[in-house]
Amino acid sequence: MILKKNILIFIFSLLLLLPIFPDHVLSQTSIKVGALIPFTDRWGDSGRECAKGMLDAGKWLNQKGGIYGRKLEILVIDDNSQVTEMMAAYRKLNEADRIIIFYAYSIETAEALMPHIHFYRIPTFVSSLPSHLANPSKYPYIFSITPTLQDLSKIGMKFLSENSGIKVRKPKIVFIGTADPLGKSFLEETKEYAYKIGLDIGPDLWIPELSPSKSISFSLSALNQYNPDFAYLSLTSRETSLLLQEAKATGLKTKWIGNPRAFDENLLSFEGVYSVQPVSPFGEDIPGMADIKEAHRRWHPYDSHTVSYVEGWATVQVMAEAIGRSLPEQTLSRERVKGAFEGFKDYVLGGLVPPLTITAKDHRPSVESRIFMVKDGKLSRHTSFISVGR
């Protein structure tokens, strides 16, 4: 009886201690990743594709045995940009689900939750990373699988400077976007870089709403006055499609180059459009696409997807790799996972994204990207990887 009583006291004491060490009591039956991803509004199209890619990647991983035998759960919640609902969703993921990694598709959501991310020390991935968030001295828990918006735009400028075909004067370029953090965060430093490498910078053009034909027409009128050789687009692919349709009717000779969000399979009818695109298009003939193709053959052979689907799949692969590097130890903690991310060196995903190198001093995963273009109704690789260096 005394022995039985002592055992019960010991178990009861352990139960009392559990809330004190939340980082070391994450679920032992499954490993959970939480994601806030928009399904509607501006980013709804790409957000839904990204979510499908993440869920399919988790399913594929689990059917292959999980991570050291443990199941990976991807918990996706619609991010409707409403502060109260966003906070409630985050609290559920963090406190009730006890996620090991958090994913925020939206920059605005990530920045709004930053104090909570740092307080709970939760490794967090952001889909598109402004350069200031890649500074680990200020934002030690923020990561991404693609280069920062600034590095991507510089890669675009480098490509245009070296391949414009214009010899008698400086090539002229304008930047077209929306007046939000995604559209503006990279701009000043990129324009300075573009000027130094021999480009002539025209006036910025802002489109304030999603599908206002008046504002697009106004932007095209201003574009016509400057008559640039190139326009760099920081829009959604739907907005880009609307703009290009309007531009086609005006007879503009400007050549278009989009950032990764502006360019995906929705633009297949616009021949000759370029993009700085670090993520492989869906179905590209590269080694990393083999599992994606096989998963589709088994589960939904007639589905077709966009670049954002591939990004979601690749993101889960990177997360799973870091978790796997942390699991051989007795305890799985957020700090161990963070340290695993910072140990990535030339980690490859078969070409789905550029090789990843992340350190404790630089959370930029890469500083290189390929240039794609629409050719013969397909997203075609136009260059090999172009780097702007660290």
ABEGO torsion letter per residue (X at the ends): XAAAAAAAAAAAAAAAAAAABAAAABBAABBBBBBBBBABEAAAAAAAAAAAAAAAAAAAAAAAGEBGGBBBBBBBBBBAGBAAAAAAAAAAAAAAAGBABBBBABAAAAAAAAAAAAAAGBBBBBABBBAAAABAAABAABBBABBBAAAAAAAAAAAAAAAAGBAABBBBBBBBBBBBAAAAAAAAAAAAAAAAAGBBBBBBBBBABAABAAAAAAAAAAAAAAGBABBBBBBBAAAAAAAAAAAAAAGBABBBBBBAAABBAAAAABBGBBBBBABBBBGBBBAAAAAAAAAAAAABAABBBBAAAAAAAAAAAAAAAAAAAAAABABBBAAAAAAAAAABBGBBAGGABBBBBBBAABABABABBBBBBBBGGBBBBABBBBBAEX
